[in-house]
Amino acid sequence: MKKDKYKIGIIGLGYVGLPLAQLFLKQKHIVYGIDIDVEKINKLKLKKSYLSDFTDKDIEEMFAAGDFHIGSSFAGLSQADAIIICFKFTFFFPIRTCFRHIEIL
């Protein structure tokens, strides 16, 4: 049975995650956006863009329907039908650190 609205969790709201969130929101899905960068989260809460490809109006539109939920806590992901990871792995950021929150779910 196909659902009309999926709950999508997106970890990382940078140049990949934020546009992806926008695409899901335009298709009327619910998006839980997670980023450990509190500065990004605070700007989004103020409806301000931090990416050159997004205007403040773009950000405002993402929140308009009330289906975009953001934060630094991974707790909201427990409600997601799918989780998409959108951040790069580096030698300075061990992969085990990246997934420690997901194992809890």
Order of alpha helices (4+ residues) and beta strands (2+ residues): beta-alpha-beta-alpha-alpha-beta-beta-alpha
